[in-house]
């Protein structure tokens, strides 16, 4: 798990304006994303995973070096990011995208390209490593394709974690530095594979999304997985 960022009150007044803005935004988003995930998942208990199925789903087998796998070209079955300005609605759409895949129609590099299209273009905030780490290795993706493995997602709800809302109430102006919001989304992933194989599991994830005024939202990062 990442080490939490310091709070805005700890930033030095002698730092440059750009550095203060970047650290304030990332500190607010990433620290509260982690805190919000911890608070929410603490009471959920052990998740149920499908048994007797094919190779693990894409979100269960992170690549060892996600930054070396830069996506390019077509995006296969991955949907384009929607033009949404509401953080919760965008986070729900992004979660559905992240929990869905189809190895029958989409190659490994296409899946990565489709996922990166959802990322913020502001490099100081974009945490592509946390998103691309959800992908399996190319070799595992190939084995999943042999099994014709695919997944669809049903999103139940999305909300701002309590820790995020509390921090905003204590410092409402902090959000205006980068307009990055923490949103927790819950739902279910349904997995299918060759010969009628089926499985499903309840899931929850906390995303950091950027929604600047008069602009469409984009994905910033995914919170580290937190044990119940």
C-alpha positions in Angstrom: 0.0 0.0 0.0 1.2 3.5 -0.7 2.4 5.7 2.2 -0.2 8.3 2.8 0.6 11.9 1.7 0.9 14.6 4.3 -2.0 16.9 5.0 -2.3 20.4 3.4 -1.4 22.0 6.8 2.0 20.4 6.7 3.1 21.9 3.4 6.0 24.3 3.6 5.3 28.0 2.7 8.6 28.2 1.0 7.7 25.7 -1.7 6.9 26.9 -5.2 3.2 27.5 -6.1 3.1 24.6 -8.5 4.5 22.2 -6.0 2.1 23.3 -3.3 -0.9 22.9 -5.7 0.2 19.5 -6.9 0.9 18.1 -3.4 -2.3 19.6 -2.0 -4.5 18.1 -4.7 -2.8 14.7 -4.6 -2.7 14.7 -0.8 -6.4 15.4 -0.6 -7.3 12.9 -3.3 -5.0 10.0 -2.6 -4.9 10.2 1.2 -8.7 10.4 1.4 -9.2 7.7 -1.3 -7.2 5.3 0.9 -9.0 6.4 4.1 -12.4 6.2 2.4 -11.7 2.7 1.2 -10.5 1.6 4.6 -13.6 2.9 6.3 -16.0 1.5 3.8 -14.5 -1.9 3.3 -13.8 -2.5 7.0 -17.4 -3.6 7.6 -17.9 -5.6 4.4 -16.2 -8.8 5.4 -14.7 -11.3 3.2 -15.7 -11.1 -0.5 -17.0 -14.1 -2.3 -15.1 -15.2 -5.4 -16.4 -17.7 -8.0 -14.9 -21.2 -7.6 -14.0 -23.9 -10.0 -13.6 -21.3 -12.8 -11.1 -20.3 -15.4 -7.9 -18.3 -14.9 -8.3 -15.3 -12.5 -10.2 -12.2 -13.7 -8.2 -9.3 -15.1 -8.5 -7.3 -11.8 -7.0 -10.1 -9.8 -3.7 -10.5 -11.6 -1.7 -7.3 -11.8 1.2 -7.0 -14.1 4.6 -6.9 -12.5 5.7 -3.7 -14.3 2.6 -1.8 -15.4 4.5 1.3 -16.6 6.4 -0.7 -19.1 3.2 -1.6 -20.9 2.2 1.6 -22.7 -1.0 1.2 -24.6 -1.4 2.2 -28.2 -3.8 1.7 -31.1 -7.4 0.4 -31.1 -9.3 -0.1 -27.9 -11.4 -3.2 -28.8 -14.5 -3.6 -26.7 -13.5 -1.0 -24.1 -16.0 1.9 -24.2 -14.9 5.5 -24.7 -15.1 7.7 -21.6 -18.4 9.5 -21.3 -18.8 13.2 -21.4 -19.9 13.6 -17.7 -19.2 16.5 -15.3 -20.5 14.8 -12.2 -17.8 13.0 -10.1 -20.1 10.3 -8.8 -21.7 9.5 -12.1 -18.3 9.4 -13.9 -16.8 7.2 -11.2 -19.7 4.7 -11.6 -19.1 4.7 -15.4 -15.4 4.2 -14.9 -16.0 1.4 -12.5 -18.2 -0.4 -15.0 -15.5 0.0 -17.6 -12.8 -1.3 -15.2 -14.8 -4.4 -14.2 -15.7 -5.3 -17.8 -13.6 -7.0 -20.4 -13.9 -9.5 -23.3 -10.9 -11.5 -24.2 -12.7 -12.9 -27.3 -12.8 -9.5 -29.0 -10.1 -7.5 -27.3 -6.3 -7.9 -27.2 -4.2 -7.1 -24.1 -2.8 -3.9 -25.7 -6.3 -2.8 -26.8 -7.6 -3.2 -23.3 -4.8 -1.0 -21.9 -5.4 1.6 -24.6 -9.0 1.8 -23.8 -8.3 2.2 -20.1 -5.8 4.9 -20.6 -8.3 6.9 -22.7 -10.2 7.5 -19.4 -7.2 9.0 -17.6 -6.6 12.7 -16.9 -4.2 14.4 -19.3 -2.7 16.4 -16.4 0.5 14.3 -15.8 1.2 15.7 -12.4 -1.9 14.0 -11.1 -2.3 10.9 -13.3 -1.5 7.7 -11.6 -1.5 5.3 -14.6 0.4 2.7 -12.6 -2.6 2.2 -10.2 -5.0 1.7 -13.1 -2.8 -0.4 -15.4 -1.9 -2.6 -12.4 -5.5 -4.0 -12.6 -4.5 -5.8 -15.8 -3.1 -9.3 -16.0 0.2 -10.0 -17.8 0.0 -10.5 -21.6 0.6 -14.3 -21.0 -2.3 -14.6 -18.6 -4.5 -12.6 -20.9 -3.7 -15.1 -23.6 -4.7 -18.0 -21.4 -7.9 -16.2 -20.5 -8.6 -15.7 -24.2 -8.3 -19.5 -24.7 -11.0 -19.9 -22.1 -13.1 -17.2 -23.9 -13.2 -15.4 -20.6 -15.3 -12.2 -20.3 -16.8 -10.1 -17.6 -19.7 -7.6 -17.3 -20.4 -5.2 -14.4 -23.5 -4.0 -12.6 -22.9 -0.9 -10.5 -25.1 -0.6 -7.4 -24.2 2.9 -6.1 -21.5 5.5 -5.7 -20.8 8.0 -2.9 -18.2 10.3 -1.4 -16.4 8.5 1.4 -17.0 10.0 4.9 -13.4 10.9 5.3 -13.4 12.9 2.0 -16.5 14.8 3.0 -15.1 15.6 6.4 -11.9 16.9 4.9 -13.8 19.1 2.5 -15.9 20.5 5.3 -12.7 21.4 7.2 -11.0 23.0 4.1 -13.6 23.7 1.3 -11.1 25.6 -0.8 -8.7 22.6 -1.1 -10.8 21.0 -3.9 -10.3 24.0 -6.1 -6.6 23.3 -6.5 -7.1 20.4 -8.9 -10.8 19.4 -8.5 -10.0 15.8 -7.6 -12.8 13.9 -5.8 -12.7 10.5 -4.0 -15.7 8.3 -4.9 -16.5 4.8 -3.6 -18.5 2.6 -5.9 -20.1 -0.8 -5.1 -21.5 -3.4 -7.4 -21.1 -6.9 -8.9 -18.9 -8.4 -11.5 -20.2 -11.3 -13.5 -17.7 -13.6 -15.2 -18.3 -16.1 -18.0 -16.0 -18.5 -19.9 -16.1 -21.4 -22.3 -18.6 -24.3 -22.0 -21.1 -22.3 -20.0 -18.9 -21.4 -17.1 -20.3 -18.6 -14.9 -19.3 -16.8 -11.7 -19.9 -13.6 -9.9 -18.6 -11.5 -7.0 -19.6 -8.4 -5.0 -17.0 -5.7 -5.4 -16.2 -2.2 -4.1 -13.5 0.3 -5.2 -12.6 3.8 -4.5 -11.5 6.0 -7.4 -10.0 9.5 -7.6 -11.6 11.4 -10.4 -10.9 14.9 -11.7 -13.8 17.1 -12.7 -12.8 20.7 -13.3 -15.6 23.2 -13.9 -16.9 23.3 -17.5 -14.8 20.2 -18.3 -15.6 16.5 -18.6 -14.4 14.3 -15.8 -11.4 12.0 -16.1 -9.9 9.2 -14.0 -6.9 10.0 -11.8 -6.2 6.8 -9.8 -7.5 3.7 -8.1 -7.0 3.3 -4.4 -4.8 0.4 -3.1 -6.7 -2.7 -2.1 -7.4 -2.7 1.6 -7.9 -5.9 3.5 -11.2 -6.2 5.4 
